[in-house]
Amino acid sequence: MQALGFIETKGFVAAVEAADSALKAANVSLVGQKRVGSGLVAVILTGDVSAVKAAIEAGTESASAIGQVIAAQVIASPHEDMSGIIFDAPAKTEAKPAPAAKATDDANKKKSPGV
């Protein structure tokens, strides 16, 4: 996996501004965005380390001009398992068999007394 870059902002508009500026500043790709909650939005970029650093700098500067930047980070060489966090991949577990369906035969149903 190439370098990962993150810009977390307070509000969606600042996040869009950060992503737009970052993508225009360097040869990076937008991986996506995560809405963390309480108005926090994280923009995730990938590319070569130097390109991601330049993009994160440009995006952070641009977003802070119109809103609040909470955090910005570049991970130069992320572990391969990091994709599980970023792409919300399910945890590696053994598959459990589905529960057996219950019979809904009318003969098995009891009628209410006195009705």
Backbone hydrogen bonds, N-H to C=O, Kabsch-Sander energy under -0.5 kcal/mol:
donor,donor_aa,acceptor,acceptor_aa,energy
3,A,47,G,-1.5
4,L,75,I,-2.5
5,G,45,L,-2.5
6,F,73,Q,-2.9
7,I,43,V,-1.9
8,E,71,A,-3.3
9,T,7,I,-0.5
9,T,41,V,-2.9
10,K,68,Q,-2.6
11,G,9,T,-0.9
11,G,39,G,-3.5
15,A,11,G,-1.2
16,V,12,F,-2.4
17,E,13,V,-2.3
18,A,14,A,-2.4
19,A,15,A,-2.5
20,D,16,V,-2.6
21,S,17,E,-2.4
22,A,18,A,-2.4
23,L,19,A,-2.5
24,K,20,D,-1.7
25,A,21,S,-1.5
26,A,22,A,-1.2
28,V,26,A,-1.9
29,S,46,T,-2.9
31,V,29,S,-0.6
31,V,44,I,-2.6
32,G,44,I,-1.4
34,K,42,A,-2.6
36,V,34,K,-0.9
36,V,40,L,-1.8
37,G,40,L,-1.1
40,L,37,G,-2.0
41,V,9,T,-2.4
42,A,34,K,-3.0
43,V,7,I,-2.9
44,I,32,G,-2.9
45,L,5,G,-2.8
46,T,29,S,-2.3
47,G,3,A,-1.4
52,V,48,D,-2.9
53,K,49,V,-2.5
54,A,50,S,-2.1
55,A,51,A,-2.5
56,I,52,V,-2.8
57,E,53,K,-2.1
58,A,54,A,-2.3
59,G,55,A,-2.9
60,T,56,I,-2.5
61,E,57,E,-2.2
62,S,58,A,-2.3
63,A,59,G,-2.5
64,S,60,T,-2.2
65,A,61,E,-0.8
65,A,62,S,-0.7
66,I,62,S,-0.6
66,I,63,A,-1.1
67,G,63,A,-2.1
68,Q,10,K,-0.6
69,V,67,G,-0.5
70,I,8,E,-2.7
70,I,68,Q,-0.6
71,A,8,E,-1.5
73,Q,6,F,-2.2
75,I,4,L,-3.1
76,A,74,V,-0.6
82,M,79,H,-1.9
83,S,80,E,-1.0
84,G,81,D,-1.4
85,I,82,M,-1.0
86,I,82,M,-1.9
87,F,83,S,-2.9
89,A,84,G,-0.9
93,T,91,A,-1.1
108,N,105,D,-1.2
109,K,106,D,-0.9
115,V,112,S,-1.1
